[in-house]
Amino acid sequence: MINSYSFGTITIDDQKFSKDLIIYPDHINSNWKRKSGHLLTEGDITEIIDFKPEILIIGTGSRGLMKVDDNVKNLRIELIIKKTAEAVIEYNKIYKDKKVVAALHLTC
């Protein structure tokens, strides 16, 4: 469960993180980097694609400045794309019931 999110910081199961991350059902990739800072491409999420989640939640930052490439939008994975605060709310609603992964940009 995500306990809280504010610009640049997220707390998950009472552990704080300050870098963009990917939350899997069984672990967290706490050092997630994209090739181009504010653009999410298919190449940035190959490990997520290989994991085959039912749903991928993408948090685009506090102001939604991270853009999602059309190739990602066309993947055969159900996507929820929202500003990170809203993505956190969606994640907390469904993470217990679905095989969900969240890729979250923590800043702008």
Buried (B, 14 or more C-beta within 10 A) or exposed (E): EBEEBEEBEBBBEEEEBEBBBBBBEEEBBBEBEBEEEEBBBBEBBEEBBEBEBEBBBBBBBBEBBBBBBEEBEEEEBEEBBBBBBBBBEBBEEBBEEEEBBBBBBBBB
